[in-house]
Amino acid sequence: MSRPRDVPSLVSKAREGDPRSVARLISLVENGDPALPEVAAAMAPYAGRAQVVGLTGAPGVGKSTTTNELVRALRQAGHRVGVLAVDPSSPFTGGAILGDRVRMQEHTADPGVYIRSMSSRGQLGGLSAATPQAVRVLEGAGCDVVLVETVGVGQAEVEIASLADTTLVLLAPGMGDAIQAVKAGVLEIADVFVINKADRPGADNTYRDIQGMLALGERGAGEWRPQVVRAVAVKGEGVDEVVAAIEKHRHWMEANGELRSRRERRAEAEISALALGTLRARMGDLRGGTALADLAARVADGALDPYAAADELLAGLDAGAAR
Amino acid sequence: MSRPRDVPSLVSKAREGDPRSVARLISLVENGDPALPEVAAAMAPYAGRAQVVGLTGAPGVGKSTTTNELVRALRQAGHRVGVLAVDPSSPFTGGAILGDRVRMQEHTADPGVYIRSMSSRGQLGGLSAATPQAVRVLEGAGCDVVLVETVGVGQAEVEIASLADTTLVLLAPGMGDAIQAVKAGVLEIADVFVINKADRPGADNTYRDIQGMLALGERGAGEWRPQVVRAVAVKGEGVDEVVAAIEKHRHWMEANGELRSRRERRAEAEISALALGTLRARMGDLRGGTALADLAARVADGALDPYAAADELLAGLDAGAAR
């Protein structure tokens, strides 16, 4: 099954913009291929070439449509664009469902656009590890903007905030009021709010509520004030304004040293995720993989508490490291 | 500031049902208090006394209202009920926003109900670690049903599936169609689907779509087929049917050994999260906390790739463990 992995040749072709080589390198990253450290080492120098823009929001707000329109606008402005559509893996089957990628196909003939759906299965550290590495591949291929689209609210947004330079949070009228957005934790990670489907009833309320929430938040003099943009992505309305807000945010980050500090935080999160992934694998390997299961059975029986169990597990791990 | 922590006395009062002692023990758990291992050890024997029911769904589907009505129905059926409302912590401030707990206050005078909002801040392992421990406190206090309500889709649901015996996924018409539910990963974690706001337009479509999706999934002869219940929680309609579905699922789990295996998996997840939390803290401590920051700066510069950086970090950790 496995095709030869001539990483130096793939990297050199990807650098020239060959889409098949780019796709192949991202596959190596996504599948946790043994060649991954070699790919990572080859791509390291291109880190930071692109502005990484995260798009997130609840299912149904129009993320895919908005991404599609942003690609169009960014291409018109002369950018080379990468798109990573991260659908959360199903926890039990590991499959990623790609329901609506069809609309993206208009861009697939454009050599200045790379579009890739990713799942985080099989990757040490999951999304946190695979996605930034795929971003680096796209940077190596010359992209100066990489859009990372994720589904969901909650944990996924914390992750996207740690991997993006600029985070767009999409809302839509009727998808829950502003307090729900706050409960989902989006208020503090959004650099730009996009009120999509702004031609629908309730859009003005959503806009006002978000502006009201932002007004409540204390913000220092030098801090970024999140932009709120109204859009109707299916009609292409408001998309230029979203692009302008993204650019404004980049200029602000560059002027304030924020770009550098976000990227250092991102690297920290990535390194931690990889190291924890390795440690997790080591824990699974303890005593042929039965150590954790044995401890769990004792906790389920009420014979042991989980803190004492974790201490036992770590003692086994330390004994392994000390040998 | 800190009040005396006489854990044995708190535990003994909590066992007698004293709500203040229950609240105090959950606070110790939530805040990652130094007394936490002692609380955990004291509560270990009561593990597994309650059916843990997770409720999840996108913001706006009516989780709080449904929880409230379920508490009412479970109390009428003679159960002692605990409620943990887990609002995702804001990633940057650590605060939990509690917008709509007001509706729960009708139960606060009932000595057979414990209601608690939790945030996962400050806790090694976050939600994965604090919540099961709080469940154990409620089990020690005599609860035989514990409802755990979380906001969000995606990662939060994976977590709730790993900590609940029975997972309820709430949907509402107009919150996105069935394929969106699948994209959010809910199809495989739900034991019971509740189509809330079932008196609204589109409810029949949502119901049909979910049934259609479930019919598509391959399921073995002994496997649980998720129940789909229509409800209008604000009017109390369909709530008894939800309770019946929860009980049906418990009987099925008991008959199939699934209850035991879910609880062992839950204990595994909990132990892993605690052990990884400790390892994460150790990584942060390396060389006075600068090791990771130094490595991250080199990765951001393009001078080092993250895999090599993770290896360096782990080498430092192993050297520490070997000493």
HADDOCK unambig.tbl for C-alpha pairs under 7 A between the chains (distance, minus, plus):
assign (segid A and resid 37 and name CA) (segid B and resid 307 and name CA) 5.99 0.50 0.50
assign (segid A and resid 40 and name CA) (segid B and resid 305 and name CA) 5.73 0.50 0.50
assign (segid A and resid 41 and name CA) (segid B and resid 305 and name CA) 5.27 0.50 0.50
assign (segid A and resid 44 and name CA) (segid B and resid 302 and name CA) 4.94 0.50 0.50
assign (segid A and resid 44 and name CA) (segid B and resid 303 and name CA) 6.78 0.50 0.50
assign (segid A and resid 44 and name CA) (segid B and resid 304 and name CA) 6.23 0.50 0.50
assign (segid A and resid 44 and name CA) (segid B and resid 305 and name CA) 5.08 0.50 0.50
assign (segid A and resid 45 and name CA) (segid B and resid 302 and name CA) 4.30 0.50 0.50
assign (segid A and resid 45 and name CA) (segid B and resid 303 and name CA) 6.46 0.50 0.50
assign (segid A and resid 46 and name CA) (segid B and resid 302 and name CA) 6.50 0.50 0.50
assign (segid A and resid 47 and name CA) (segid B and resid 300 and name CA) 6.64 0.50 0.50
assign (segid A and resid 47 and name CA) (segid B and resid 302 and name CA) 5.42 0.50 0.50
assign (segid A and resid 59 and name CA) (segid B and resid 176 and name CA) 6.30 0.50 0.50
assign (segid A and resid 59 and name CA) (segid B and resid 180 and name CA) 5.54 0.50 0.50
assign (segid A and resid 59 and name CA) (segid B and resid 184 and name CA) 6.96 0.50 0.50
assign (segid A and resid 60 and name CA) (segid B and resid 175 and name CA) 6.92 0.50 0.50
assign (segid A and resid 60 and name CA) (segid B and resid 176 and name CA) 4.83 0.50 0.50
assign (segid A and resid 60 and name CA) (segid B and resid 180 and name CA) 6.54 0.50 0.50
assign (segid A and resid 87 and name CA) (segid B and resid 183 and name CA) 6.87 0.50 0.50
assign (segid A and resid 88 and name CA) (segid B and resid 154 and name CA) 6.68 0.50 0.50
assign (segid A and resid 88 and name CA) (segid B and resid 184 and name CA) 6.90 0.50 0.50
assign (segid A and resid 88 and name CA) (segid B and resid 185 and name CA) 6.90 0.50 0.50
assign (segid A and resid 90 and name CA) (segid B and resid 185 and name CA) 5.28 0.50 0.50
assign (segid A and resid 91 and name CA) (segid B and resid 158 and name CA) 6.44 0.50 0.50
assign (segid A and resid 97 and name CA) (segid B and resid 183 and name CA) 5.93 0.50 0.50
assign (segid A and resid 99 and name CA) (segid B and resid 179 and name CA) 6.98 0.50 0.50
assign (segid A and resid 151 and name CA) (segid B and resid 184 and name CA) 6.66 0.50 0.50
assign (segid A and resid 152 and name CA) (segid B and resid 153 and name CA) 5.42 0.50 0.50
assign (segid A and resid 152 and name CA) (segid B and resid 154 and name CA) 5.51 0.50 0.50
assign (segid A and resid 152 and name CA) (segid B and resid 184 and name CA) 6.44 0.50 0.50
assign (segid A and resid 153 and name CA) (segid B and resid 152 and name CA) 5.46 0.50 0.50
assign (segid A and resid 153 and name CA) (segid B and resid 153 and name CA) 5.79 0.50 0.50
assign (segid A and resid 153 and name CA) (segid B and resid 154 and name CA) 6.80 0.50 0.50
assign (segid A and resid 154 and name CA) (segid B and resid 88 and name CA) 6.66 0.50 0.50
assign (segid A and resid 154 and name CA) (segid B and resid 152 and name CA) 5.60 0.50 0.50
assign (segid A and resid 154 and name CA) (segid B and resid 153 and name CA) 6.87 0.50 0.50
assign (segid A and resid 154 and name CA) (segid B and resid 156 and name CA) 6.64 0.50 0.50
assign (segid A and resid 155 and name CA) (segid B and resid 155 and name CA) 5.51 0.50 0.50
assign (segid A and resid 155 and name CA) (segid B and resid 156 and name CA) 6.38 0.50 0.50
assign (segid A and resid 156 and name CA) (segid B and resid 154 and name CA) 6.75 0.50 0.50
assign (segid A and resid 156 and name CA) (segid B and resid 155 and name CA) 6.38 0.50 0.50
assign (segid A and resid 158 and name CA) (segid B and resid 91 and name CA) 6.41 0.50 0.50
assign (segid A and resid 175 and name CA) (segid B and resid 60 and name CA) 6.81 0.50 0.50
assign (segid A and resid 175 and name CA) (segid B and resid 175 and name CA) 6.14 0.50 0.50
assign (segid A and resid 176 and name CA) (segid B and resid 59 and name CA) 6.13 0.50 0.50
assign (segid A and resid 176 and name CA) (segid B and resid 60 and name CA) 4.72 0.50 0.50
assign (segid A and resid 179 and name CA) (segid B and resid 99 and name CA) 6.90 0.50 0.50
assign (segid A and resid 180 and name CA) (segid B and resid 59 and name CA) 5.50 0.50 0.50
assign (segid A and resid 180 and name CA) (segid B and resid 60 and name CA) 6.58 0.50 0.50
assign (segid A and resid 183 and name CA) (segid B and resid 87 and name CA) 6.73 0.50 0.50
assign (segid A and resid 183 and name CA) (segid B and resid 97 and name CA) 5.91 0.50 0.50
assign (segid A and resid 184 and name CA) (segid B and resid 88 and name CA) 6.77 0.50 0.50
assign (segid A and resid 184 and name CA) (segid B and resid 151 and name CA) 6.59 0.50 0.50
assign (segid A and resid 184 and name CA) (segid B and resid 152 and name CA) 6.41 0.50 0.50
assign (segid A and resid 185 and name CA) (segid B and resid 88 and name CA) 6.81 0.50 0.50
assign (segid A and resid 185 and name CA) (segid B and resid 90 and name CA) 5.20 0.50 0.50
assign (segid A and resid 263 and name CA) (segid B and resid 300 and name CA) 6.00 0.50 0.50
assign (segid A and resid 264 and name CA) (segid B and resid 296 and name CA) 5.37 0.50 0.50
assign (segid A and resid 264 and name CA) (segid B and resid 297 and name CA) 5.56 0.50 0.50
assign (segid A and resid 264 and name CA) (segid B and resid 300 and name CA) 5.68 0.50 0.50
assign (segid A and resid 267 and name CA) (segid B and resid 296 and name CA) 4.87 0.50 0.50
assign (segid A and resid 267 and name CA) (segid B and resid 299 and name CA) 6.24 0.50 0.50
assign (segid A and resid 267 and name CA) (segid B and resid 300 and name CA) 6.32 0.50 0.50
assign (segid A and resid 268 and name CA) (segid B and resid 292 and name CA) 6.35 0.50 0.50
assign (segid A and resid 268 and name CA) (segid B and resid 293 and name CA) 6.59 0.50 0.50
assign (segid A and resid 268 and name CA) (segid B and resid 296 and name CA) 5.02 0.50 0.50
assign (segid A and resid 270 and name CA) (segid B and resid 306 and name CA) 6.79 0.50 0.50
assign (segid A and resid 271 and name CA) (segid B and resid 306 and name CA) 5.42 0.50 0.50
assign (segid A and resid 271 and name CA) (segid B and resid 309 and name CA) 6.34 0.50 0.50
assign (segid A and resid 271 and name CA) (segid B and resid 310 and name CA) 5.10 0.50 0.50
assign (segid A and resid 272 and name CA) (segid B and resid 310 and name CA) 6.91 0.50 0.50
assign (segid A and resid 274 and name CA) (segid B and resid 307 and name CA) 6.93 0.50 0.50
assign (segid A and resid 274 and name CA) (segid B and resid 310 and name CA) 6.01 0.50 0.50
assign (segid A and resid 275 and name CA) (segid B and resid 310 and name CA) 4.98 0.50 0.50
assign (segid A and resid 275 and name CA) (segid B and resid 314 and name CA) 6.41 0.50 0.50
assign (segid A and resid 276 and name CA) (segid B and resid 276 and name CA) 6.96 0.50 0.50
assign (segid A and resid 292 and name CA) (segid B and resid 268 and name CA) 6.35 0.50 0.50
assign (segid A and resid 293 and name CA) (segid B and resid 268 and name CA) 6.58 0.50 0.50
assign (segid A and resid 296 and name CA) (segid B and resid 264 and name CA) 5.35 0.50 0.50
assign (segid A and resid 296 and name CA) (segid B and resid 267 and name CA) 4.87 0.50 0.50
assign (segid A and resid 296 and name CA) (segid B and resid 268 and name CA) 5.01 0.50 0.50
assign (segid A and resid 297 and name CA) (segid B and resid 264 and name CA) 5.55 0.50 0.50
assign (segid A and resid 299 and name CA) (segid B and resid 267 and name CA) 6.25 0.50 0.50
assign (segid A and resid 300 and name CA) (segid B and resid 47 and name CA) 6.62 0.50 0.50
assign (segid A and resid 300 and name CA) (segid B and resid 263 and name CA) 5.98 0.50 0.50
assign (segid A and resid 300 and name CA) (segid B and resid 264 and name CA) 5.66 0.50 0.50
assign (segid A and resid 300 and name CA) (segid B and resid 267 and name CA) 6.34 0.50 0.50
assign (segid A and resid 302 and name CA) (segid B and resid 44 and name CA) 4.92 0.50 0.50
assign (segid A and resid 302 and name CA) (segid B and resid 45 and name CA) 4.30 0.50 0.50
assign (segid A and resid 302 and name CA) (segid B and resid 46 and name CA) 6.51 0.50 0.50
assign (segid A and resid 302 and name CA) (segid B and resid 47 and name CA) 5.42 0.50 0.50
assign (segid A and resid 303 and name CA) (segid B and resid 44 and name CA) 6.76 0.50 0.50
assign (segid A and resid 303 and name CA) (segid B and resid 45 and name CA) 6.45 0.50 0.50
assign (segid A and resid 304 and name CA) (segid B and resid 44 and name CA) 6.22 0.50 0.50
assign (segid A and resid 305 and name CA) (segid B and resid 40 and name CA) 5.73 0.50 0.50
assign (segid A and resid 305 and name CA) (segid B and resid 41 and name CA) 5.26 0.50 0.50
assign (segid A and resid 305 and name CA) (segid B and resid 44 and name CA) 5.07 0.50 0.50
assign (segid A and resid 306 and name CA) (segid B and resid 270 and name CA) 6.81 0.50 0.50
assign (segid A and resid 306 and name CA) (segid B and resid 271 and name CA) 5.43 0.50 0.50
assign (segid A and resid 307 and name CA) (segid B and resid 37 and name CA) 6.00 0.50 0.50
assign (segid A and resid 307 and name CA) (segid B and resid 274 and name CA) 6.92 0.50 0.50
assign (segid A and resid 309 and name CA) (segid B and resid 271 and name CA) 6.34 0.50 0.50
assign (segid A and resid 310 and name CA) (segid B and resid 271 and name CA) 5.10 0.50 0.50
assign (segid A and resid 310 and name CA) (segid B and resid 272 and name CA) 6.91 0.50 0.50
assign (segid A and resid 310 and name CA) (segid B and resid 274 and name CA) 6.01 0.50 0.50
assign (segid A and resid 310 and name CA) (segid B and resid 275 and name CA) 4.99 0.50 0.50
assign (segid A and resid 314 and name CA) (segid B and resid 275 and name CA) 6.43 0.50 0.50
assign (segid A and resid 318 and name CA) (segid B and resid 321 and name CA) 5.61 0.50 0.50
assign (segid A and resid 321 and name CA) (segid B and resid 318 and name CA) 5.61 0.50 0.50
assign (segid A and resid 321 and name CA) (segid B and resid 321 and name CA) 6.81 0.50 0.50
assign (segid A and resid 321 and name CA) (segid B and resid 322 and name CA) 6.49 0.50 0.50
assign (segid A and resid 322 and name CA) (segid B and resid 321 and name CA) 6.53 0.50 0.50
assign (segid A and resid 322 and name CA) (segid B and resid 322 and name CA) 4.34 0.50 0.50
